[in-house]
């Protein structure tokens, strides 16, 4: 839908952490990290269990990080199989 009639209003939008879900710590390969900071062999995490970082509109950006961690976890599992 095109907005053609003034007045126009704008707000700045940028990604920010305003809501987190889950709580498993992972590395860049989506491997789960234990409390001592070590990788737990064979355990990968993806989606909301890894915590959520959402855009300023939570509903609009809700699944973005879930998608990326899922892809990373899948690639990591496949490369270590």
C-alpha positions, 0 to 999 in steps of 0.5 A: 500500500502506497502512502501518498498523502501528508503528514508523514511520520517516521521512527528509527528502527534498529535491531535490539535485545528486548526479549529473550527466550530459552537460555542455552549458550551456544558457540558460532557452530550452534554447539551447546556450551556448558557452565564451565565454558566447554562444548558438550560433544554432540549437542547442538541447539537452534531456535528459541532455546538459544535465546531470542534477539528480535527486531524492535517490532517483535512480531515482525522480526520474531523468527529471524534468529531462530531461522539462522541458528537452525541453519547453522546447527543443521550445517554443523551437525552435517559437517560433524556426522 
